[in-house]
Amino acid sequence: MASLIDEVCRQCGGGLDGEELRSNCWLAYFEMKKKLAGCSSFYFWPVAAEHMIRAAEEMRAARNDRYSLESRMSLNQIARNCGKEIGDAIFPKGNDFTRGVALWDYARRLGETKYRIICYLAQGEEDDYIIEKMAISESRYLEIMAELREDLKDYIN
């Protein structure tokens, strides 16, 4: 029995705590022994080995849930609402990060109203939605858009 547990630990234990894995394998063995009491050894050992391997895999999955490869604060995590990496949602990989930061800094310095409009546009919102959310008239919105057009031309030059 101990040799079977050693074999499972050797095959499935990479990166896992050895003592904890060994304990989980013993628990899996005793669960199967209790569940399959009176069963022939021809049937018991393959089922017990499979149950121990499954216990090791569950232990690995639990460990992976606790220790993410990416930090919880990383921009490389997948955002739940859009299915993209957080960093890609903010600054797509094809773009120049430094210039992106400079552009958003410039947008912020244009004032709160223009900045909010730029944010809505960057999110892909329609003009009607922006007008409604910001509670401004359509004519005022068109004036701001003309000003933004000139501001962005100034930024580029």
C-alpha positions in Angstrom: 0.0 0.0 0.0 2.7 2.4 0.9 4.5 1.8 -2.4 1.3 2.7 -4.3 1.0 6.0 -2.3 4.7 6.7 -3.0 4.1 6.1 -6.7 1.1 8.4 -6.8 3.1 11.1 -4.9 5.9 10.8 -7.3 3.7 11.0 -10.4 1.3 13.7 -9.2 3.2 15.5 -6.6 5.3 18.0 -8.6 5.0 21.4 -6.8 2.7 20.1 -4.1 3.5 19.8 -0.4 4.8 16.2 0.0 3.4 15.5 3.5 0.0 17.0 2.7 -0.2 15.0 -0.5 0.8 11.8 1.3 -1.9 12.5 3.9 -4.6 13.1 1.2 -3.6 9.9 -0.6 -4.0 7.9 2.7 -7.4 9.5 3.3 -8.4 8.6 -0.3 -7.2 5.1 0.3 -9.2 4.7 3.5 -12.3 6.2 1.9 -12.2 3.6 -0.8 -11.4 0.8 1.7 -14.5 1.7 3.7 -16.7 2.2 0.6 -15.6 -1.0 -1.2 -15.2 -3.3 1.9 -15.4 -6.9 0.9 -14.6 -6.2 -2.7 -11.9 -8.3 -4.5 -8.4 -6.9 -4.6 -8.4 -7.3 -8.4 -11.1 -4.6 -8.5 -10.1 -2.6 -5.4 -6.5 -1.5 -6.2 -7.2 0.2 -9.6 -10.2 2.0 -8.1 -8.2 3.0 -5.0 -5.3 4.3 -7.2 -7.7 6.3 -9.4 -9.3 7.8 -6.3 -5.8 8.8 -4.9 -4.9 10.4 -8.2 -8.2 12.3 -8.2 -7.4 13.5 -4.7 -4.0 14.7 -5.8 -5.6 16.6 -8.8 -8.1 18.2 -6.5 -5.3 19.2 -4.2 -3.5 20.8 -7.1 -6.7 22.6 -8.2 -7.2 24.0 -4.7 -3.6 25.1 -4.5 -3.9 26.8 -7.9 -7.0 28.6 -6.7 -5.1 30.0 -3.7 -1.9 30.9 -5.6 -2.7 32.5 -8.9 0.2 32.7 -11.3 -0.7 36.3 -11.7 -0.9 38.6 -8.8 -4.4 39.7 -7.8 -3.3 43.2 -8.6 -1.9 42.3 -12.0 -3.2 43.9 -15.2 -2.8 40.5 -16.8 -5.8 39.0 -15.1 -8.9 38.3 -17.2 -11.6 40.9 -16.6 -14.9 39.1 -16.0 -17.2 41.6 -17.8 -15.3 41.7 -21.1 -13.2 38.5 -21.3 -9.9 40.5 -22.0 -6.9 41.0 -19.9 -7.4 44.2 -17.7 -4.3 45.8 -19.3 -5.6 45.2 -22.8 -9.0 46.7 -21.9 -7.2 49.9 -20.6 -4.4 50.1 -23.2 -4.6 47.5 -26.1 -1.3 45.8 -26.7 -1.0 47.2 -30.3 -0.9 50.8 -28.9 2.0 52.7 -27.4 1.5 52.7 -23.6 3.5 55.9 -23.0 1.6 57.9 -25.7 -1.7 56.4 -24.4 -0.9 57.7 -20.9 0.0 61.1 -22.3 -3.2 61.3 -24.3 -5.4 60.5 -21.3 -3.4 63.0 -19.2 -4.1 65.6 -21.9 -7.8 64.6 -22.0 -8.0 65.1 -18.2 -6.6 68.6 -18.5 -9.3 69.6 -21.0 -11.8 69.8 -18.2 -14.3 67.5 -16.6 -17.0 67.7 -19.3 -14.7 67.0 -22.2 -12.9 64.3 -20.3 -16.2 62.5 -19.5 -17.2 62.7 -23.2 -13.9 61.2 -24.3 -14.3 58.4 -21.7 -17.8 57.6 -23.1 -16.5 57.6 -26.6 -13.5 55.4 -25.7 -16.0 52.9 -24.2 -17.9 52.9 -27.6 -21.0 54.7 -26.4 -23.3 56.4 -28.9 -23.9 60.1 -29.0 -27.5 59.8 -27.8 -26.4 57.9 -24.8 -23.7 60.4 -23.9 -26.2 63.3 -24.3 -28.6 61.5 -22.0 -26.1 60.5 -19.4 -24.5 64.0 -19.2 -27.8 65.8 -19.3 -26.8 68.3 -21.9 -28.5 69.5 -25.0 -27.7 68.2 -28.4 -26.5 71.6 -29.6 -24.2 71.9 -26.6 -22.9 68.4 -27.3 -22.1 69.3 -30.9 -20.3 72.5 -29.7 -18.2 70.4 -27.3 -17.4 67.9 -30.0 -16.2 70.7 -32.3 -14.0 72.0 -29.5 -12.7 68.5 -28.9 -11.8 68.1 -32.5 -9.8 71.3 -32.4 -8.2 70.3 -29.1 -7.1 66.9 -30.5 -5.7 68.6 -33.6 -3.7 70.9 -31.3 -2.5 67.8 -29.4 -1.3 66.0 -32.5 0.5 69.1 -33.8 
